């Protein structure tokens, strides 16, 4: 939530610490006196000494360093007083993410780390970790020849991770079933839309942005995908496609009948390859983006999908809240001494001041912690 802070209405949780500001105030008076005295002495030397060349005096010397230390100490005292102020937070909706996971026979191919299914589940775990889970919800449907919804839209991360942890080895669609030997993308997207519609029927319309994440190799997919894509587009749901597998592919497992005999079907290919071109077209037609596991980083894919989806979420209005400000004062207080070090010319003095500043910063962090 973007936050706007009204610094004109700052209050302090520990105002008794503010009396310590007397110390930097006195030091500031002393600094001004030193500045005036330096200017007077420099002018006296300029008049009293006769040199063949014009003598130049540094206008401030190392005084800027001490001014930075004084300002830094004042900011540290303000931080110790625990400032906080009213803030206006602009609330935005989260994201309703529906994962459409391919569970067909080609996901048993071992051309990646483990099988394609196992590689997909590893990515899904990172996708779940990347969600904030504040207003975000997630749902999941598996598909092969048919689709099977697994998780309705839920805010509970345990529900999602329970599925991921217990089905990380193999797909629920058994390799012995004929229905597993097909990749019906139309059914997968259709049931994704049905999950969203069903949630609206039960809980009403959600303010969250919607997004489909299709994880598949795209191998020999069937179905009239345009129909399901049209339904998703009408509902304002973009389709992000995540490809898993390699262009070289790998050998498909053997299909066996109920008696355990290997069945050879000339219409079924023996090698499954990633259909990169087809999946790229699918993502473009679905209004989303195409990613590919092991070509793009898992965390990068997850955060890109989530950030892109959340940018489509509508604003839910402003909310007043109290915002702790002490850490902002600490950051600025830590910056001032390093700025002042630029004006130091003595190397030994520079190291002494650096050690002192670091020690003071550690002490203040301990006190505030």
N, C-alpha and C positions, 0 to 999 in steps of 0.2 A: 504494500500500500504506500504510494507516495505521500510524504508527510511535509506539511508546511508549519513552521514554528513561529509564533509571535514573540520575538525577543523583547518587545516592549513591556511584556507582562511577566517577566521572569521573577520567580520567588525562590527562596532558599529553605531547604529542609533543616539546615544547621546554621542559622544566621549568627550564632555566637562566635563562629570562626571569622566573621568579617572584620572584627576589631584588629586582626593581624594585618590588615591592609595598611595600618599606620606605619609598619616597618618599610614596605616598598615606597610609601609616600615620602617618608623622611629620606630614604636613599635617593629618590628622584630629586628632592631639593638639593641634596649633596652633589648629585650628578650635574645639575644645572650650575651650581657654584663652581665645580671643577671645570666646566665648559667655559664659563666666563673668565675664570682665572687663567686657563690655557690661552685664551685669545689675548688677554692683557699681556701675559709674558711673551707671547710670540710677537706682539707689536713692539714691546720694549726691546727685544733682541734685534728686530729689524731696524730699529732706529739707532741702536747703540753700536752695531757692528758694521764695519765697512769691508765688503768683499768684492773681488773683481767680477763675480757673476751674481745674479740675483738669487738670494737664498730662499728656498721654498720650505714651508712648514706644512705638515699634514693638518688640514683644518680641524679634524676631530681626533686623530690618533686612534687609540684603542677604546675611546669612550663609547663608540657604538656597541661594542661588545657588552660593556657594563649596562648600557641602557636596555639591551636585549635581555640580560639576566634579571634586571629589575622588573621588566614587563612580564617575563616568564614567572617570576616568583608571585607577582600579583595574580596571574591567571591560575597558578597552583592553589593559592589561597581561596580563590573563587570556586575552584573545583572541590576543595575540601568542604566548602559550605553546601555542597550538593544542590546546585541550581536545577530547577525544572520549570517548564513553562507550558502553557496551553498550546496544543498542536491540533491542526486540522488534518485528518487522514482521509484521503480520497479512496473509498472502498471500491474495489472491482470484483467481479465474479471470478470464480475459479474455472476449472476445466473439467468437463465430463468426457473422459477418454474411454473409448471402446476398443479393445484389442481384438483383432480378428486373426486368430492363429491357425496356420495351415497344419493339419494333422494327417495329411495323406501319406501314401507309401513312400513317395520321394523324399520325405523328411527323415527316413531311416538311412539315407545315403551318408557315407562317411568321407566326404571330401573336405570337411572342416574339422576343427577340434572337437572330437566326438562325432555324434551324428548331427544332422541339421536341426533336428528337434532339440537336442541338448544345447546346441549353440543358441537357438532361439530363446530357450528358457533362461539361459545366462543373461541375455540382453533384457528380457522382461524383468528380471530381478533388479537390474540397474535402472530400468525405466521406473519401477515402483519406488526405488530409493530416491530418485530425482524429484518425485512429486512432493509438494509441501504438505499435502493431506490436511489442509485447513478447511478450505471450501472445495477441494478437489475430490472427484469421485472417479472410480474405475470400474469397468465391466469387461467381460471376456466371453468370446464365443469361439469354438473350434469348428473347423469345417474340413471335409474331404468331398465325398460325393453328396453327403448331407451335412447340415450344420447342427451343432448342439451347443446352445448357450450354457455356459458354466457358472458365471458370476453375474448377478444383476448389479446395476450401478450402486456402489457402496462407498462410504467414507472410511470404512474400517480397513486399515492396511493389513490386519491379521488375516482377513478373509482372502485377500489376494495372495499374500505370501504363503498361506497354507496350501493353496493350489500349486504355487510355484515349487514349494519344497517337496510336495508329495508326487508331483508328476514331472520331475526333472530328468528322469531316465528314459521314459518312453511315452509315446502318445497314447491317449485312451482309445484311439481307433486302432484295433488290432490288425496286424499285417495279414492274418488269416481271413479277414472279412473282405468280400469283393468290393464293398462300398468304400473301402480305404484306398482303392486303386483309381482315384479320380481326384482332381482338384477343381471343385465347383466354386469358383470365385463369386458367381452370382448369388449362390446360397449364403456364402459367408457375409457379403455386404448386406444382403436382404435382412439377415437376422441381426446384424448390427443396428440397422434402422429400427427393427422391431423392438430391440432392447430399449432404445431411447423412447420410442412411442409408448411402450408399456410402462416405463417409469413415469412419463407424463400423465398417463391414465391413473396411476396410483397416487403420485405425490404432487401433481400439478406441474406447470411449466417451470423449469429450472433456469435461473439467471446465468448459469455457467455457459461458457463457450463449449461447443461440441467438436470432437475430433475422432476420426477412425484411424487406427494404426494397424495396417495389414502386414503381417509377417509371413512371408512365403518365398518359395523358390520359383514360383510361376511355371513349374514344369507341367506342360500339356494341360493347361487349364481349360475348363469347359464352362458352358452356361452363357446366357445372354447378359453379359455384365452391364451393358448399356442401360438396361431396365433398372437394375439396382442402383447404378450410379445416378440415374435421373432422380430416384427417390431420395438419395443422400443429398444431392444438390438442392432439391426442393426444400429439404429440411435445413439447409445451410450448414452441412457437415462436410468439411474437407477430408480427403483421404490421403494419409501419409503412408507410403509403401516402403517397407524395409525388406530388402532382398537378402536371402541367406543361401550360401552355396557358392560354387565356382563355375566359371565358364567352361572349364575342362570337364567338370562333372565327376560323377562316380557311379559305380555299378549299383543298380537297384537290387533289393533283396529278392529271393525267389518266392513265387506264390505257390502255396501248397494247398491241396484240397483237404477235406475233413479226415481222409485216411492218411495224410502226410505225404502224398505223392506230389512231386513237382509238376506244376502245370505250365506249359509253354504256350503263350498266346502271341502269335506273330504280330498282332496289332499293338501289343504293349512293348515299348522300347526297353532295352536292357540297361541303358545308361541315362541318368537324369542330369541335366545341365541347368544352370541358372538362366532364366529367360530375362536377361537384363533389359533388352530393348522393349519387350512387351510390358514389363513392369514400369519402365520409365513412361511409356505412353499412358498406362493406367493411372499413374500418379498425376500426370498432367491433366488428363480428362477428369480426374476427381478433385482438381483444384488444390492439390497438396504438393508434396515434394517426394523425391525418391532418394533413399539412402541404401547403403549396402554394408552389411556386417563384415568386418575385417578389412574393409577399404576405408570406412569412416569409423572413428572411435565410438564405442558404445555410449560413453557419457556425453560426447558431443551430439550424437544422434538424439538421445533422450532429451537433453536440455533444449536443443533446437526445436523439437516437436512441441515440447511443453510451452516454451516461450512464444512460439508462433501462434499456438492455439490461444494462449492467455491474452495476447494482444487483441483478439477478437471479442473478448469478454466485455460486456457493457459496464458502465460505471453504476455503482449502487448508491451514490451520494456521498456526502462528507460526514465524518464522525469526529466529535471532539474527544480528545484524550490528553492525559498528562505525559510529557516526554522528559526523560532524564537527559540533562545537558552536560553533566560533569565531564564526560569523556571527550566532548568537543573542546572544552577548555583545556583538557590534558593534551590533546593533540597539538593545539596551537602553542601551548606552553613548551612542549618538547621541540617545536620547530624553531622558536626564537633563539635559543642558545647556539644552534648550529648556524643560523644566519650570522650571529655575532662573531663566531669563530673566523669568519672571512676577514675580519678586521684585525685579528691578532697576527703579530709578526714574529714573536719569539716562539720557537718550536717547543721548547720545554714547557712554557706557559700554556701553549695550546693543548698539550697532552694532559697536563694537570687539570685544566678546565674541562676537557672532554670526560676524564674519569669522574670528576666531581658532578658534572651534569648527569651522567649515567647513573651514578649512585643515588642522586636526589630523585631521579625519575623512578628508580626501583623502589625507593622508600615510600614515595607517594602512592605508587600502585599497591603496595602492601597495605598501607593505611586505608585506602579506598576499598580494597578487596575485603 
